Amino acid sequence: MLGSATVPTPSNSVEVNISAEPRRFALSLLRQVLASVNVPDAMRSVFRVEGSYLLVGDRQMELRHFKQIFIAAIGKAAVPMADHVLASLRLILPVRGVVVGVGSWQGATGVQYLKGSHPVPDAQSFDAARALLDLLSTSNSETLVVFLISGGASAMAEAPLSPIISSEELSAFYLRLLHSGLSIEKLNTVRKHFSAIKGGRLATACGYATRCTVLLSDVPPGKLDVVGSGLSLPDVSTVAECRRIITETPSLLPLSPGVQAFFDMMPETPKVLPEGIEPSICCAALTSDSLIQAAAQIVRDAGYRVVIDNTCDDWDYRDAANYLYQRAVAEAEVGTPVCILSAGEVTVAVTGEAGIGGRNQQWSLELARYLDGKEGFVALSAGSDGVDGNSPAAGAVVDGSTWSRVAELGLSGLEALEAFNAYPLFESLGDAIVCGPTGNNLRDLRVILVN
């Protein structure tokens, strides 16, 4: 169930079309999209064994070259990804592994399961990094290491590169990064350079083992080394970029003593990684394109004209709300029902002490200001992982009545925006979308329906 804004679950739902009440359709659309981009199906399509060959995407490797397989699965989708790989390989060769994910998991013989912390690394994250490094340090040229990386991996496994940075300092620094308003690419560029496992350093721990990486991408298209801050891939970012980002972001300064000392002597991340018996493979099983294409098909089938516009990816939430509102108004002039779809993330620079909310609810509430009093507009924004910031919601749904209904409750939309405290407001309205963690993470989906 998608929580406060209730819709049927996939097993008992009834498909709706353009004649359905728009709010109900919008919520049904989100539910159907989340059900269609499921991890098990995606893994079956990109990772399979045929005879003595492992087929990954459009590449293959001979399993007879290896005597053991290691699995390093990290992120919000780590468990279902690991389940598929274990089912595919464990009857062929001995398998050991470390899985760092969310929720509970029965695990398997030889595979250690650790719960990861998110969105800020903590003691569990540092334990996970040590377990991964301990496992991979025992690999050799006859080892196949399968990396399974999904959104959330940057926080779920971590260790400072330098002992002069305490774990407490690193966690505090990462929290400031999250509140800085930086794009995911810039944020992960910084994290790569401070980490003992990111920016390709976890791959170097494998030595001359053969590496196979399967990703669920929660970053902009074409930037796979940014997923999970590039645990298993060569890094294309540089120390110079990292330093420039930090010095040009006032909310990150001043640096704590340990972070500053490391900042002054920061080494470069690995640009070339050792190769094993077989060439390394990297394949994206799902991306934000998967998310938006699934949404587009459902909307077209329902009778809407579809407009896909990802222009505002990584924009400030206020600019993104204004841009997509203006686009929706312009498209509405054509006179046919239209759906604006936008994938990616918006940024929120948090000042002071934040309330309860996240970027999807912040964008939704900002858009509600533009929609105030307008008929025929319904919009939502939600995280495909089912989590928005520090709230229990995935996002929120709004329409032309939202802003006035807020006032009728004696609440202030402007105050909620300024305090980054949108969730309590949407919870009071019954417009928070609550579905719980989905076990997936393909960025966010924004929808504007104009009927």
Secondary structure as UniProt FT lines:
FT   HELIX           10..12
FT   TURN            18..19
FT   HELIX           22..36
FT   HELIX           39..46
FT   STRAND          47..50
FT   TURN            51..52
FT   STRAND          53..56
FT   TURN            57..58
FT   STRAND          59..62
FT   HELIX           63..65
FT   STRAND          68..74
FT   TURN            76..77
FT   HELIX           78..89
FT   TURN            90..92
FT   STRAND          95..101
FT   TURN            109..110
FT   STRAND          111..115
FT   HELIX           123..136
FT   TURN            137..138
FT   TURN            141..142
FT   STRAND          143..149
FT   TURN            151..152
FT   HELIX           153..156
FT   TURN            163..164
FT   HELIX           167..178
FT   TURN            179..181
FT   HELIX           184..194
FT   TURN            198..200
FT   HELIX           201..204
FT   TURN            205..208
FT   STRAND          210..216
FT   TURN            221..222
FT   HELIX           224..229
FT   HELIX           239..247
FT   HELIX           250..252
FT   HELIX           257..264
FT   STRAND          281..286
FT   HELIX           288..301
FT   TURN            302..303
FT   STRAND          305..308
FT   TURN            311..314
FT   HELIX           317..332
FT   TURN            333..334
FT   STRAND          338..344
FT   HELIX           359..371
FT   TURN            372..373
FT   STRAND          377..383
FT   TURN            384..385
FT   TURN            389..390
FT   STRAND          395..399
FT   TURN            400..401
FT   HELIX           402..408
FT   TURN            409..410
FT   HELIX           413..418
FT   TURN            419..420
FT   HELIX           422..429
FT   STRAND          432..433
FT   STRAND          444..450
//
